[in-house]
Amino acid sequence: MKHVLLFTLLLGAVALQAQDSENDKRTIPKGTWNIGGDFSFGFHDQESTNEASTSNLDRYLFSFSPRIGYVFADNWMLGLKAGYGFSKSDNERIENGEFTGETENKGESISVAPYIRRYFGVGKNLLFNLQGELGYSASWSENISGSSERATSTSDRFNVSIRPGITFFVSNKLALESSLGVLEYYATKSDQSNGFDNTSSGVNLSLDPSSLFFGLSYYF
C-alpha cells in the first residue's frame, strides 16, 4: 500500500509538470555528483489456527542500499551502488494445547552493481530516467529446527538489468527517486548443506511491488 501511494503521488507530479515548455525542462549538468540510498524495515506477525494446532510466525527484515554517481555528460551518469539485507523469522507450533516445536530462519545478503543512467527532462523539477546495471549478489541462510539438523544454504546471483525510474526534485539539490520495475537477465547458483546444488538462469520482467524502490538523492 505504501508503494502504491508513493507511486500515485509521483504520477500526480508528472501530470502537473508535463505541460512545461522545452526550455523549462530540467537538465542534470556535467560535473554533478550524486549520493543517495534506500532503507526499508518491516515486521510481520501472523497466527494460523485450525481445529488441532496453532502456528505463530514472527518475521522482521531490513535492508540498506547506498549509492554514488557522477554525471560525465549532461544527463548521463555513471555510478556504483551496494546493498545489505537481513531477515529473521521464528515459527512456533502448538498442537492440542501443547508446544511441539520451533523453527528459526535467518538470512543475510550483500550486493554490488555499477550502473549507467540516462535522464530525460519532463518539467522544472521532474525527470524520467533509464538505468542499466551489471550486478552481483551473495546470500546466506540458516534453518534451525528442533526436529531436524541445522540446515544452511548459500547463493550467488549475477544479473544484467534495465530499470526505468522517476526523479523529482523537492529542492534545488534534494530529490525523491523511484524505480518502476525491472527487465533483467539473471544466473543463479545455490549450494545447500544437504549436498543439493541448483543452477538457474532466465529473463525476468517484473512490475510487482517487490521490484519498486523509493529513496532520497542529493545532487551537488
N, C-alpha and C positions, 0 to 999 in steps of 0.2 A: 504494500500500500504506500509506503514512504517513497519508493522508486516511482510509482505511478504519479503521485502528487508532484514530485520534483520535475518529472518529465513534462507534466501538464503545464507547470509554471514556465519551463523553458520554451515550450511551444507557444505559450502566450507572448513571450518576449520576441520570438521570431515573427509572429503576426504583427506586433506593434512596430517593428523596425523594418519590415520587408519593403515598405514604400519609400525608404530613404533613397536619395539620389546617388548616382555613381560616385560623386565627389565626397559624399558623406560616409562612404563605407570605410571601415577601419582597416588599417594595414599594420602588421607586426614588422617593424623595420629591422634591417640587417644590424647585427651587433647587440641585439636584445638577449638577455639571459632570462631563463625561466626556472623557478623552483616550485615544487608543489608536492602533493601527496594525497592519498586516500586512507581513511581509517574507518574501520567498522567493528562493532561489538554487538553480540547477540546472546540472549539467554532463552532457553526453551524448557518448559516444564509440562510433562504430559502424563496422565494417568489413564490406563486402559483396564477395563474390568469386564469379566464375564461371570457366569454362574459359579465357577470354581476357583478362579485365580484373579490376581490383580498385578499389574505391571506399572511401576513408577519410573519414568525416564526423566533425567535431568541432563541438560546439554548446554554448554556455553562455548563460544568461539570469539576470536578477534583476529583482525588482520591489519597490517600496516604496509603501505606501498609508497615510499618516497621516490621522487624523480627529479631530474635536472636536464635542461635543454639549452641549446644555443642556436640563435637564428643566423644562419650563414648567408642567407639572401632574403630579400623581402618576402615574408610569408612562408619561408621554408626553414624548418627546424630539425636539427639532429639532437638526439637525447639518449639518456640511459635511465631506466627505472629498475628498481629492485623491490622485493616483497618478502614478507614473513607472515605466516599464519599459524595459529594454534587452535585446537579444538579438543574438548574432553566431554565424555558422556558417561553417566552411571545409570544402570538399569537394574532395579530391584524387583524380584519376583516373590509373590506371596500366594500360596495355594492352600485352600481350606483354612485360612486364618493363620498359617504358619509360614515363616520366612524360609524360602527354599534355595535362594542363591542370588548372587550379584555379579554383573558383568561390567567391566570398566574398559572404555576405549579411549585412547589418546592418539592424537595426530599432530604432526608438525610439517611445515613446508617452507621452502625458500625458493625464490625465483629471481631471474635477471633477464633483461631484454633491452638491447639497443633498438632505437626506433628513429624513423624519419616521419615528419608531419608536414602536411601542406594545408595552409589556411586559405579560406575563401570568405572575404568580407561580405556581410549581409547588411549591416547597419553601423551606426556610430559606435555601438558597444557590443555588437554581436558578430561572430564568425562561425561558419561551419569549418570542420577540419576532417582530413582523411589521414589516418596514421597506419604506416606499415611497420611490423615488428618481426624480429627474429628472437625467439625466446627459449629459455631453458628453465625447468623447474625440477626440484627433487623433493620427495616427500617420504615420511616415515610414519608408520602407525603401529600401535601395540594393543593387543586384546588380552585382557586378564579375566578369566572366569573361574569360579570356584569348582566347577565340574570338569575342567579340562586344563591342559597345559597352557602356558603363556605362548601366544602366537604373535609374530611380528611380520611386517612386510615393508619393502622399500620400493620406490618407483622413480623412474627418470622419464621426463617428458620434454620433447623438442617440438617447437611449432613455428610456422610462418603464418602471420595473420594480418588482416586488414580490419581496422576499426574506424567507422565514421563517428563523428562527435560534434559537440557544440561548445563554444567558449563564449561566455557572457561576462563582460566587464562591469563590476559593480562600483568600481572607482577607476582612476587612471591606470593603476598598476595591479589591482587585485581582481581576479576573475573566478567565477564559478565554471566548472567544466564537467561535461558528462559524455561518456561514450554510449553509443546507441545500439550496440550489438557487436558481432564479430563473425568474420568469414575466415576460416583457418584450415591449414593442413597440419596434422599432428602425427607424431610417432611416439609410442609409449612402451616402456619395458618395466615389468614389475617382477620382484622376487619375493617369495614367501618362505617362512621358516619351515613349513611342511615339505619343502622341496618343489613346490609347484611354481613354475615360471610362466609368464604370459607376455606376449608381444602383440601390439595392435597399432594400426595406423588408419588414417582416413581423412575425409574432408567434413568440416562441421560448419553449418550456418545457423547461428543462434540469435534470437531476439528476445529470449526469455529473461526474467528479472535477474538471474544469476550472472548474466553477461553484461548488465548495465552497471556502470561505475560513476560515482559522483565525487568530486573533490574540489579543492581550492588550489589556485596557482597565483604566483607573484611574478610579475614581469618587470624587469629593471635594466 
